[in-house]
Amino acid sequence: MRGVYGDDAFERDDLVPVAVGRARTAGAVVPSPAHVVVIGDTPLDIRCARVAGARSIAVATGSFDLTTIHRKSATAVFPDRSVREAFLAFLDEF
């Protein structure tokens, strides 16, 4: 199953429902959007998760620095993808 990306919906805030639908079609059990994690590097990705009731992982690898990402209240924030253990630990919390 492939992920869901910015061009999969006209409005970014509609991406979580698209992801849930695809996952369910593929046979995954997704009880609610609270079981979805949006991973992104912009404040819009964080908002997309919040609007849908999903969790968010923000990675400061794009145009936004760590301070800006922190201020947007992502569920988890990482400076980059090199912190693999912390990233996996976050996912294990489900």
N, C-alpha and C positions, 0 to 999 in steps of 0.2 A: 504494500500500500504506500503510495506516495504522500507527502505532506501537503499542506495547503499554503499557498503563497499569495502575496499581495495582489496578483492579477487574477486570482480565482473568484473575486467578488468585486463589484463596482465600488462598494463601500467597505473599507477595511473592517469596520465594526461587524460586518456580516460574515467574517471568515470563520469564527468559531462554529456557528451553525453548519457551515459547509463542511468543516472538518468532522464534526460529530456525525453528520449524514454519511460521509464517505467511510468513516470508521465502522459505523453500524452496517452499511452495505457490504463491507468486507468481512463482517461477522464478529467484529469486536463488540464487547459490552461496554457501553458508555452510559452509566446511570444518570449522569447530569453533566453540564458544562464544568462543574467544580472539579471534575476528574480530567480536565483538559489543561495542558500547559502550553501557553503561547511563548515562543522563544523569538526574541527580536532585539533590535538595536536602536529603536526609536521610541519616543514618547507615544507615538500613535499605536505601536505594538502593545505597549502597556495598557493604554486606554481600551484597545480592542478586547483584551482579556477581561478587564474590569467590567466593561459594558455587558459582556456575556456571562459574567460570574465565573470565569476561568481564572487560573493562576498564571503568573507571568514570570519569565526569566528574562531579564534584560542583560545584555552583554555590551559593554562599552567599546565596540569595535568599529562603529560607524562614525557619523558626524557629531555624535553627542558624547560629551565626556562623562566620566564616572559621577561627578557631582550633579550634573543635570539629570542623569538617569536615576540617581538616588532620590532626588526631589520629586520624581513622578510616582514614587511608591510602588515599584514593582514588588512582587512577592519575594523575589531573590534577585540580587544584582552581582554580576561578576565582571572583573576588569577585561577579561578575554576568555577564550576557550581553553586556555592552558590549565585552568583549575579543575581538571577532570574529576578528581575525587569529590570535591565539594559539589560539583554539578550533579554527579551520580547520587550523592547522599541526599540532595534535595529531591530528586526524582523518587528515591526509595521511601520518602515520607508518605507517599500515597497509601 
